[in-house]
Amino acid sequence: MDIRLRGLEMKAFFDRKTEGYDDVHIAFMGSKTALTDALKEMYAPGTPIKVLDLGAGTGLELIPLFEAYPEASVTAADISEDMLSALMHRPFADRVTCVIGDFFETDPGCDYDAVISTSALHHFPPEDKVTLYRKVFAAMKPGAVFLNADKCADNAEEQRLCLEEYAENPEKYAHMDTPLTVECECDVLRQAGFDGKEVRPLPNAKYNLFTAVKPE
Ligand SMILES: C[S@@+](CC[C@H](N)C(=O)[O-])C[C@H]1O[C@@H](n2cnc3c(N)ncnc32)[C@H](O)[C@@H]1O
């Protein structure tokens, strides 16, 4: 898979979809709120945490986050400038810094207390995810948490078929999901150096919340 091409496809797709995005994705709000619920288990509400949001889009998951952590500072990483422009119209925009570009090419910053992501990382094969998660790992403080609420494949066969189908004809499937199984995702996290992995099913079909901690 050409990971750079994948990013450009995502940009074109989400730039086109920005208008009306929230109306569709409000149905996934349970998975987005789950990130803040999990953060509260690590950091008392009100703590001025420093957070990186991978694939922040229009920032739906940041609505509950800023309700619980009004003093948080968030770096919103996303390849779609249009999605980030929508985010920057939200009331908490003054606490958000944008990093525009491909996860694989941009510098996300460092010393994060938490890295969060939802609905944004189910398009990469395991080997590229290891590369990405090592980058995430390096951006975190020791003891910090990585929370990813995302779509998973039900089994290894589904994972293989999706990856194969996309690889055979990438231009045909501008936005085809290629999710990994829970087991594969946990293995990728382990290869990137994470500890203390926990997986919880989420209310949206095929979604799980992965909690992984950077060792102290
Ligand atoms: C389905 S949206 C999720 C947005 C938001 N997290 C939410 O849950 O509403 C996925 C986001 O990931 C971004 N994205 C996908 N692949 C990317 C990549 N390779 N680099 C940076 N951003 C990417 C897209 O531009 C899009 O805004």
Ligand as a Chemical Component Dictionary entry (heavy atoms), coordinates in Angstrom:
data_LIG
# 
_chem_comp.id                   LIG 
_chem_comp.type                 NON-POLYMER 
_chem_comp.pdbx_formal_charge   0 
_chem_comp.three_letter_code    LIG 
# 
loop_
_chem_comp_atom.comp_id 
_chem_comp_atom.atom_id 
_chem_comp_atom.alt_atom_id 
_chem_comp_atom.type_symbol 
_chem_comp_atom.charge 
_chem_comp_atom.model_Cartn_x 
_chem_comp_atom.model_Cartn_y 
_chem_comp_atom.model_Cartn_z 
_chem_comp_atom.pdbx_ordinal 
LIG C1  C1  C 0  -13.942 9.899  10.034 1  
LIG S1  S1  S 1  -12.973 11.326 10.315 2  
LIG C2  C2  C 0  -12.959 11.385 12.101 3  
LIG C3  C3  C 0  -12.951 12.813 12.623 4  
LIG C4  C4  C 0  -13.168 12.913 14.125 5  
LIG N1  N1  N 0  -12.118 12.237 14.840 6  
LIG C5  C5  C 0  -14.509 12.332 14.505 7  
LIG O1  O1  O 0  -14.536 11.261 15.147 8  
LIG O2  O2  O -1 -15.538 12.924 14.165 9  
LIG C6  C6  C 0  -11.288 10.840 9.966  10 
LIG C7  C7  C 0  -10.325 11.999 9.941  11 
LIG O3  O3  O 0  -9.006  11.484 9.834  12 
LIG C8  C8  C 0  -8.279  12.272 8.900  13 
LIG N2  N2  N 0  -7.222  11.441 8.306  14 
LIG C9  C9  C 0  -7.355  10.257 7.677  15 
LIG N3  N3  N 0  -6.161  9.802  7.258  16 
LIG C10 C10 C 0  -5.238  10.721 7.626  17 
LIG C11 C11 C 0  -3.826  10.820 7.490  18 
LIG N4  N4  N 0  -3.123  9.867  6.843  19 
LIG N5  N5  N 0  -3.197  11.890 8.023  20 
LIG C12 C12 C 0  -3.898  12.854 8.677  21 
LIG N6  N6  N 0  -5.253  12.827 8.819  22 
LIG C13 C13 C 0  -5.911  11.769 8.307  23 
LIG C14 C14 C 0  -9.331  12.692 7.875  24 
LIG O4  O4  O 0  -8.939  13.820 7.135  25 
LIG C15 C15 C 0  -10.558 12.904 8.733  26 
LIG O5  O5  O 0  -10.716 14.237 9.157  27 
# 
loop_
_chem_comp_bond.comp_id 
_chem_comp_bond.atom_id_1 
_chem_comp_bond.atom_id_2 
_chem_comp_bond.value_order 
_chem_comp_bond.pdbx_ordinal 
LIG C1  S1  SING 1  
LIG S1  C2  SING 2  
LIG S1  C6  SING 3  
LIG C2  C3  SING 4  
LIG C3  C4  SING 5  
LIG C4  N1  SING 6  
LIG C4  C5  SING 7  
LIG C5  O1  DOUB 8  
LIG C5  O2  SING 9  
LIG C6  C7  SING 10 
LIG C7  O3  SING 11 
LIG C7  C15 SING 12 
LIG O3  C8  SING 13 
LIG C8  N2  SING 14 
LIG C8  C14 SING 15 
LIG N2  C9  SING 16 
LIG N2  C13 SING 17 
LIG C9  N3  DOUB 18 
LIG N3  C10 SING 19 
LIG C10 C11 SING 20 
LIG C10 C13 DOUB 21 
LIG C11 N4  SING 22 
LIG C11 N5  DOUB 23 
LIG N5  C12 SING 24 
LIG C12 N6  DOUB 25 
LIG N6  C13 SING 26 
LIG C14 O4  SING 27 
LIG C14 C15 SING 28 
LIG C15 O5  SING 29 
# 
